[in-house]
């Protein structure tokens, strides 16, 4: 099967894609029976079965923008780093976490996945406008850019098991690398 995960869509959008014959292939064990209206002539109720994973056919009128890097948000960053401060190793609630720029933006660092980590407020304040080396604060893990499948898994709390299995086949084989014990 060709194709890569692009986005989560509502079931209503999936029904429209099915009705317009735009589904290229399906996967997964979960199939949902969606009921429609009743035909006044026959008295039969319409229905459509949709799969939990669908790939759409490409067409000139239906194009998805090709983006290689998922959008960076604090929610997904904190999920990527498992709500752990990458300096002290503590686990925190979202309200106690911040986005820290490994190379500070004021010193030329960029606001991108490969330059940001999750930090608790105390560690972020202690590091200030320094690099981790200058602040003598070693990173516990190297920041990385999640691929689209990893991002989709991070961004959805209600993933069906067959959807997660499909996404896992698309994950990169690089585990989060820890820099010290």
C-alpha positions in Angstrom: 0.0 0.0 0.0 1.4 3.4 -1.0 0.6 6.4 1.0 1.5 8.2 4.2 -0.6 9.5 7.1 -1.5 13.1 6.5 -4.3 14.2 8.9 -7.2 13.1 11.1 -10.5 13.8 9.5 -14.1 13.7 11.0 -16.2 10.7 10.1 -18.5 13.1 8.1 -15.6 14.0 5.8 -14.9 10.3 5.4 -18.5 9.6 4.3 -18.2 12.4 1.7 -15.0 10.9 0.3 -16.7 7.5 0.1 -19.8 8.9 -1.6 -17.6 10.8 -4.2 -15.7 7.5 -4.9 -12.4 9.1 -3.7 -11.2 6.3 -1.4 -8.2 4.5 -2.9 -7.8 1.9 -0.2 -8.7 1.1 3.3 -7.0 -0.6 6.3 -7.6 -1.5 9.9 -10.1 -3.7 11.6 -12.6 -1.1 12.7 -15.5 -0.5 10.4 -18.3 1.9 11.3 -21.8 1.6 10.0 -23.2 5.1 9.4 -27.0 5.3 9.0 -28.6 7.8 6.6 -32.2 8.7 5.9 -35.2 6.6 4.9 -36.2 6.5 1.3 -39.9 7.6 1.1 -40.5 5.4 -1.9 -38.9 2.1 -0.8 -39.0 2.7 3.0 -35.4 1.5 3.1 -32.8 3.3 5.2 -29.5 4.2 3.6 -26.2 3.4 5.2 -22.5 3.4 4.5 -19.7 1.4 6.1 -16.5 3.4 6.6 -13.1 2.1 7.7 -11.0 3.7 10.4 -8.1 4.1 8.0 -8.6 5.4 4.5 -6.3 6.6 1.7 -7.8 9.1 -0.8 -7.2 9.1 -4.5 -5.2 11.9 -5.8 -7.0 14.3 -8.2 -6.4 17.7 -9.8 -9.1 19.3 -7.7 -8.3 17.6 -4.4 -4.7 18.3 -3.3 -3.2 18.3 0.2 -0.3 20.7 0.7 2.9 18.7 1.1 4.6 19.6 4.4 7.6 17.8 5.6 7.7 19.2 9.1 4.7 19.1 11.5 3.6 22.3 13.2 5.3 22.9 16.5 2.9 23.5 19.4 3.6 23.3 23.2 1.0 20.5 23.6 2.8 18.2 21.1 6.3 19.3 22.3 5.4 18.3 25.9 3.9 15.0 24.6 7.1 14.3 22.6 9.2 14.8 25.7 6.7 12.9 27.9 6.0 15.9 30.2 9.6 15.6 31.4 12.0 18.5 32.0 14.9 17.7 29.7 17.3 19.3 32.3 16.3 17.9 35.7 14.3 14.9 34.6 11.2 15.8 36.6 7.7 14.9 35.4 5.4 17.9 35.5 1.8 19.0 34.7 1.5 21.0 31.5 0.9 24.2 33.5 4.4 23.9 35.1 6.2 23.4 31.8 7.8 25.8 29.3 9.3 25.6 25.8 13.0 26.1 26.1 15.2 27.0 23.1 18.5 25.1 23.4 20.2 27.9 21.5 18.3 31.0 22.7 16.5 32.9 20.0 18.2 36.1 21.0 21.5 34.3 20.0 20.3 33.1 16.6 18.4 30.0 17.7 15.3 29.1 15.8 11.8 28.2 17.1 11.8 24.7 15.6 11.5 21.1 16.7 15.3 20.5 16.6 16.1 23.4 18.9 13.3 23.2 21.5 12.9 21.0 24.5 10.5 20.8 27.4 11.7 22.4 30.6 10.2 23.1 34.0 9.9 26.7 34.9 12.7 26.5 37.5 15.2 25.0 35.0 14.2 27.4 32.2 14.7 30.4 34.5 18.1 29.0 35.7 19.3 28.5 32.2 18.2 31.9 31.1 19.8 33.3 28.0 22.6 30.7 27.9 23.3 27.5 26.0 23.1 24.3 28.1 26.9 24.1 28.2 27.3 27.7 29.4 24.6 27.1 32.1 26.3 23.8 33.0 22.9 22.1 32.5 23.2 18.9 30.4 20.3 17.9 28.2 18.8 14.5 29.1 17.8 13.9 25.5 18.5 15.3 22.0 15.6 17.2 20.5 14.2 15.8 17.2 11.7 16.5 14.6 8.8 14.0 14.7 7.6 12.6 11.4 3.9 13.0 10.4 2.9 9.6 11.8 4.5 10.4 15.1 2.9 13.9 15.1 -0.6 12.4 14.4 -0.1 10.0 17.3 1.0 12.9 19.6 -1.9 15.1 18.5 -4.8 12.7 19.0 -5.9 11.3 22.4 -8.5 8.9 21.0 -6.6 6.6 18.6 -8.2 3.2 17.8 -5.8 0.3 18.2 -5.8 -0.4 14.5 -5.0 3.2 13.7 -2.1 3.2 16.2 -0.7 -0.1 14.7 -0.9 1.6 11.2 0.9 4.7 12.5 3.6 2.7 14.3 4.6 1.2 10.9 5.4 4.8 9.8 7.4 5.9 12.9 11.1 6.5 12.5 13.4 4.0 14.1 15.2 6.6 16.2 14.3 6.3 19.9 14.8 9.4 22.0 18.5 9.3 22.7 19.5 10.0 26.3 22.8 11.8 26.8 23.5 10.8 30.4 22.4 8.1 32.8 
